[in-house]
């Protein structure tokens, strides 16, 4: 079974990745005692994912998967986008960021609350990249709902009226942006 390093310390992300890439032995930075911090300073999800995968893959000399994802709100020209996790600063919490998003949107009507979540997953090995993308459309809820998930999951509402955070992990894996990107990656890895 091929061993691949997953460049994340986020347990929620890791669970989603393990659910889909079952044919690989996935290890984390913690598993190999690697403490690399890669600054996400690129202008695109793809740029950040490639930078993480390359820097970590080159240092560890292992095939590496990295991703970047975020929330893109149509009424605000896809803001916060690539800055989803950092638009309030590196130390802000998801709860604080979600509160700011909801406050900024409080005057918008339902049809103006359209949003999508985007994920770019990059596989890096021996100087070569495989890039996979996925997105899920929905809208921003009026208030946070649900206990499952992480990040903006409690405010991102699907067409079925549930937020990501109201879904079980299994339900989320059927519709998530990361799942779509990972399935795309899995196809490309299988055909490699």
Secondary structure, DSSP 8 states (H G I E B T S, - for coil): --EEEE----HHHHHHHHHH-TTSEEEETTTTT---------SSHHHHHHHHHHHHHHHHTS-EEEEEEEEEEGGGTTEEGGGTTTTT-TT--HHHHHHHHHHHHTT--GGG-EEEEEEEEEEEETTEEEEEEEEEEEEE-SS---SSSSTTTTTEE-TTS-BGGGS-HHHHHHH-HHHHHHHHHHHHHHT-
